[in-house]
Amino acid sequence: MSREDRYTLGGVEIKRPSTFKIEKYKITNANRLANGDMVADVLSRKRKFHFTYTAISSTELNKILDIIWENNDYFFAFTYVENGVEKTATVYPGSIPAELHRPEGVWIWKNVEFNLIEQ
């Protein structure tokens, strides 16, 4: 696996998602003036990371869930590569919907989606 395809959560390498999307936004303190104009101070720049797995084994999904769901830690490190540069963010998880597909006794999860929101 190339460095570009590596994703780690809490220092643990996880399966490369089928789709990975980064949403970037600014946290602002915005107000309207008496004349209706808006003024804003940029407080911070944050990212939201969207993961989609069209199919993932129970073993690989449990590795992710052990980090973001099964323990009492709320924040953890996420490391990825963007435009050839390794980046790290402290994140917390959003919801984690998934569909169980169990052909012949094998636990496979389909359409698993979750996001990680920068602290």
N, C-alpha and C positions, 0 to 999 in steps of 0.2 A: 504494500500500500504506500503510495507516495505521500509526502508530507502534506500536500494539498488536500488529500482525502481524509485526513485525520481530524477527528472530533473527540475532545475529552471533556468529561464532566467530573468534577471533583477529583481530577487526576487520573480517572479511569477512561481508557479508550472505549468508545462506543461505535456501533455499526454506522457506517455512512448512510445518511438518509436518502430516500429516493428523490426527495425535493428538499432544498434548504433555501430559505428566503430570509433576508435581513431587512427589517423595517427601521428606518432612522427618523428620529423626531427630536424636537427641542422642547424642553420644559421651560415654560415662561411664566412670568407674573405680568399679566396683561390687564389694562384698564382702559376705559373710555374717558376722554376729556369732556369738558362741558360742551365743546363744539362738535362732539361726536367722533373726533379722530381717536384712533387707537394708539396707545403707547405700550411698549412691552420691554421687559428686561429678560434676557436669556439667562436662566439659572443653571441649566445643564443641557448637555446633548446625550441622549439615551438611544439604546438599540433594543429591538425585540427580535428574537430569533425564532423562526417558524420551521418546524421539522415535520416531514410527512414520510411515512413508511408505507408503501403499497402492501408490503407483506414483511413480517418480521417473526422470527421464532420466539417461543416463550423464553428461551434462555437469554437471547439478546434483549428482549423487552424487559425481562426481570433485572438485567444488569442496569438498565436505565432507571427503572422504578426503584431499585434499591437506593439509588443516589437521590432522586428527586421526590420520592413519595414515602418510602418505608422508614426513613429515619426522622429524627426531630430537628435536623438542621434545616433552616429556612433558606439560607443563602449558600451558594457554592460557586466554585470557579468553572467557567466554560472557556475552552481554548479552541480556536479554529484558525484557518488561513483565509485571508481576504486579499486578493490582488497580489499574491506572493508573499504577503507579510503575516506572520503569526500574531494573532491578537488574543487577548484574554479579557473577559468581563466577569464581574460578580453578578450572578443572576438568581432569580427565583422562578418556580414553575407556574404556568397557568394550568388550565384543565387538560385532561389526557383522555379523550375519547378513543375507543378502539372497538373493532368488530372481531368476535371470535370465529374462526373457521377451523374446524377440526376434522380433516379428512383422515380416515383410517387411524384414529387415535393419536395423531400428531397435533400438538398445540401450535397453531399458526394464527397470528393476529394480523388482520387486514385493516387498511385505511387508518392506521394509527397516526394521530396528529397531536402535536403539543407545541407550546411555545415557552420560551425562556425570556424573561423580562429583566432588563438590566436594573440593578439596584439604584 
